[in-house]
């Protein structure tokens, strides 16, 4: 990313909630509670999967990856947003802004791909249960998880290295964090190529995984319809219900941000949408996966020394 030679931008003013001063205390409280719940919930999931041998299955292996990812994703942005809540001039140095943006892009992309891998796991479990342990062997699971992280890192590096932005003095960022679309709006250079690169990257990290998830669920639906007993159908559907809810929340918010023309975007609307998928989704994931999950509840009882 380049800066203008005659007007080097050394820091950005992060507006955040500053233009809504009456909501500062409420926003800070809700965001803090969200972050603490995210830390507690996802840490608990990671520990339970590590300690309880009953959770050493492909589904929980990927869930453990998702929980660890959500811990990192929330920590990459929420603490900084909390610190800036009551600051009169919430400034963030350019290198810190660039680093935060890069890490958030990498983790968001990894979550997209990991959710697609989890859909594939459910498709195999329901569509081909007799060969499930063979198809989803430990090496295969490790390879799929590694691919999710590695492909996300590669795509993020390609996107970041392609950015050619010049900032000609304007440094007021109408967002809670350093977010790529908000930064592009501040640039005084031609951003058409940058926007095309973001759209192309979004195609591989958002649209393609989302289409794969839809295809997986179409095959899951076909497999469920072949099950004769109502109880069997309900059991099959319940195993992927949590994943479907998470996909709907995360992809719905992300696609509404990155797969639309930027001429139709609203700064205030976009920054609150980003809070929804950047803060609420990591918090909701462990709750959604454990709320009606007997395996997770049993693991909690076991770890607490109670009879499962």
C-alpha positions in Angstrom: 0.0 0.0 0.0 1.4 3.3 -1.0 1.1 6.8 0.6 1.3 10.1 -1.1 4.9 11.5 -1.2 3.9 15.1 -0.3 1.2 14.4 2.3 2.2 11.2 4.2 -0.6 9.9 6.4 1.0 8.6 9.6 -2.2 7.9 11.6 -6.0 7.6 11.1 -8.7 9.1 13.3 -11.1 6.2 14.0 -14.6 7.8 14.5 -16.3 4.7 15.8 -19.1 5.7 18.1 -18.0 9.3 18.4 -20.8 10.6 16.2 -23.3 9.0 18.5 -22.0 10.2 21.9 -25.3 9.3 23.7 -24.7 5.7 22.9 -21.1 5.4 24.1 -21.7 3.8 27.5 -24.3 1.4 26.1 -22.1 0.5 23.2 -19.0 0.0 25.4 -20.9 -2.2 27.8 -22.5 -4.4 25.1 -19.2 -4.8 23.2 -17.3 -5.6 26.4 -19.9 -8.3 27.4 -19.8 -9.6 23.9 -16.0 -9.9 23.9 -15.9 -11.6 27.4 -18.6 -14.1 26.3 -16.6 -14.8 23.1 -13.5 -15.5 25.1 -15.2 -17.7 27.6 -17.4 -19.6 25.2 -14.8 -20.3 22.5 -12.1 -21.1 25.1 -14.5 -23.6 26.7 -15.2 -25.3 23.4 -11.4 -25.6 22.7 -10.7 -27.0 26.1 -13.6 -29.5 26.1 -12.7 -30.9 22.7 -9.1 -31.3 23.9 -10.0 -33.0 27.1 -13.0 -35.2 26.2 -12.2 -38.2 24.0 -15.8 -38.4 22.9 -15.3 -35.2 21.1 -12.3 -36.4 19.1 -14.4 -36.7 15.9 -14.1 -34.8 12.6 -17.0 -32.5 13.4 -15.6 -31.4 16.7 -12.1 -31.2 15.2 -13.4 -28.5 12.8 -15.4 -26.9 15.5 -12.3 -26.6 17.6 -10.6 -24.8 14.7 -13.6 -22.5 14.3 -13.5 -21.6 18.0 -9.8 -20.9 18.0 -10.3 -18.8 14.9 -13.1 -16.8 16.5 -10.9 -16.1 19.5 -8.3 -14.6 17.2 -10.8 -12.8 15.1 -12.5 -11.1 18.0 -9.2 -10.2 19.6 -7.9 -8.6 16.4 -10.4 -5.8 16.6 -12.7 -5.6 19.7 -10.1 -4.5 22.3 -9.0 -1.6 20.1 -12.6 -0.6 19.6 -13.2 -0.7 23.3 -10.1 1.5 24.0 -11.3 4.1 21.5 -14.9 4.3 22.8 -14.2 7.2 25.3 -11.2 8.7 23.5 -11.7 12.3 22.3 -9.2 11.7 19.4 -9.0 7.9 18.8 -5.9 7.8 16.6 -4.4 4.7 15.3 -0.9 4.7 13.7 -0.8 3.7 10.0 1.3 0.5 10.5 -1.1 -0.7 13.3 -4.1 0.1 11.0 -2.6 -1.8 8.1 -1.7 -4.8 10.3 -5.1 -4.9 11.9 -6.8 -4.8 8.5 -4.6 -7.6 7.2 -5.1 -9.9 10.1 -8.9 -9.4 10.1 -9.1 -10.1 6.3 -7.1 -13.3 6.8 -9.2 -14.6 9.7 -12.5 -13.7 8.0 -11.4 -15.5 4.9 -10.4 -18.5 6.9 -13.8 -18.6 8.6 -15.5 -18.7 5.2 -13.5 -21.6 4.0 -13.7 -23.5 7.3 -17.5 -23.2 7.3 -17.4 -24.7 3.8 -15.3 -27.6 5.0 -17.7 -28.2 7.9 -20.5 -28.4 5.4 -18.6 -31.0 3.5 -18.1 -33.0 6.7 -21.9 -32.9 7.4 -22.6 -33.9 3.8 -20.4 -37.0 4.1 -21.8 -37.9 7.5 -25.4 -37.9 6.4 -25.0 -38.9 2.7 -22.4 -41.7 3.2 -22.5 -42.7 6.9 -21.0 -46.1 6.3 -17.8 -44.7 4.8 -17.7 -41.6 7.0 -14.7 -42.6 9.2 -12.8 -43.7 6.1 -13.5 -40.6 4.0 -13.1 -38.2 6.9 -9.9 -39.8 8.4 -7.6 -37.8 10.7 -5.1 -37.0 7.9 -7.9 -35.8 5.6 -9.3 -33.6 8.4 -5.9 -32.1 9.1 -5.3 -31.5 5.4 -8.7 -29.7 5.0 -8.1 -27.5 8.0 -4.6 -26.7 6.8 -6.0 -25.9 3.3 -8.5 -23.5 4.9 -5.9 -21.6 6.8 -3.3 -21.7 4.0 -5.5 -20.7 1.2 -6.9 -17.8 3.3 -3.3 -16.6 4.0 -2.4 -16.8 0.3 -5.4 -14.9 -0.9 -5.0 -12.2 1.8 -1.3 -11.7 0.9 -2.3 -11.4 -2.8 -5.0 -8.8 -2.0 -2.8 -6.7 0.3 0.2 -6.7 -2.0 -2.0 -5.5 -4.9 -3.3 -2.5 -3.1 -2.0 0.8 -4.5 -3.5 3.6 -2.3 -2.5 7.2 -1.9 -3.8 9.2 1.0 -3.7 13.0 0.4 -4.3 14.3 3.9 -7.7 12.8 4.6 -7.4 10.5 7.6 -10.8 10.4 9.2 -12.0 6.8 9.1 -15.7 6.3 9.7 -15.5 2.9 11.3 -14.7 1.1 14.6 -11.6 -0.5 13.2 -9.3 -0.3 10.1 -11.5 -2.0 7.5 -10.4 -2.2 3.9 -13.5 -0.7 2.2 -13.4 2.3 4.6 -9.7 2.9 3.8 -10.3 2.8 0.1 -12.9 5.5 0.5 -10.2 7.8 2.0 -7.8 7.3 -0.9 -7.2 10.1 -3.3 -5.9 7.7 -6.0 -8.0 5.8 -8.5 -9.4 2.8 -6.6 -11.1 1.0 -9.4 -8.5 -1.7 -9.7 -8.5 -2.1 -5.9 -12.2 -2.6 -5.8 -12.0 -5.1 -8.6 -9.3 -7.0 -6.6 -11.6 -7.0 -3.5 -14.5 -8.3 -5.6 -12.3 -11.0 -7.1 -11.0 -12.1 -3.7 -14.5 -12.1 -2.3 -15.5 -14.4 -5.1 -13.0 -17.0 -3.9 -13.5 -16.5 -0.2 -17.2 -15.7 0.0 -19.2 -16.6 -3.1 -17.5 -19.9 -4.1 -17.6 -21.3 -0.5 -21.2 -20.2 -0.1 -22.2 -21.9 -3.4 -20.4 -25.1 -2.2 -22.3 -24.9 1.1 -25.6 -24.6 -0.8 -24.6 -27.6 -3.0 -23.7 -29.6 0.1 -27.0 -28.9 1.7 -28.9 -29.8 -1.4 -27.2 -33.2 -1.3 -27.9 -33.4 2.5 -31.6 -32.7 1.8 -31.7 -35.4 -0.8 -30.1 -37.9 1.6 -32.5 -36.9 4.4 -35.5 -37.5 2.1 -34.2 -41.1 1.5 -34.4 -41.8 5.2 -37.7 -43.6 5.9 -38.2 -43.0 9.6 -39.2 -39.6 10.9 -36.9 -40.1 13.9 -34.0 -40.8 11.5 -34.7 -37.7 9.5 -34.9 -35.5 12.6 -31.6 -36.8 13.9 -29.9 -36.2 10.6 -31.3 -32.6 10.3 -30.3 -31.8 13.9 -26.6 -32.6 13.3 -26.3 -29.8 10.7 -28.9 -27.3 12.1 -26.3 -25.4 14.2 -23.9 -25.1 11.2 -26.7 -23.8 9.0 -27.6 -21.1 11.5 -23.9 -20.0 11.8 -23.6 -19.9 8.0 -26.7 -17.8 7.6 -25.5 -15.2 10.1 -21.9 -14.9 9.0 -22.4 -15.1 5.2 -25.5 -12.9 5.2 -23.6 -10.1 6.9 -20.3 -10.6 5.0 -21.9 -10.8 1.5 -24.0 -7.7 2.2 -20.7 -5.9 2.9 -18.3 -7.1 0.2 -20.5 -8.3 -2.7 -22.3 -5.1 -3.5 -21.4 -2.0 -5.5 -19.6 0.4 -3.3 -21.6 3.3 -4.7 -24.6 1.9 -2.9 -22.8 1.5 0.5 -23.5 3.6 3.5 -20.6 4.3 5.9 -22.7 4.2 9.1 -24.6 1.1 7.9 -21.5 -0.7 6.9 -19.7 -0.2 10.2 -22.6 -1.5 12.2 -22.9 -4.5 9.9 -19.2 -5.2 10.5 -19.8 -5.2 14.2 -22.6 -7.8 13.6 -20.4 -10.3 11.9 -17.1 -9.3 13.5 -18.2 -9.3 17.1 -21.6 -11.1 17.5 -20.8 -14.1 15.2 -17.7 -15.2 17.2 -19.8 -14.9 20.4 -22.8 -16.8 19.0 -20.9 -19.7 17.5 -20.2 -21.6 20.7 -23.7 -20.8 22.0 -25.3 -22.1 18.9 -23.2 -25.3 18.8 -23.5 -26.1 22.4 -27.1 -24.9 23.3 -28.8 -28.1 22.2 -25.8 -30.4 21.8 -25.8 -33.4 24.1 -22.2 -34.2 23.4 -21.0 -30.8 24.5 -23.2 -30.7 27.5 -21.9 -34.2 28.5 -18.4 -33.0 28.1 -19.1 -30.0 30.4 -20.5 -32.3 33.1 -17.5 -34.6 32.8 -15.0 -31.8 33.1 -16.9 -30.4 36.1 -16.7 -33.8 37.7 -20.4 -34.6 37.3 -21.9 -37.7 35.9 -22.5 -37.2 32.2 
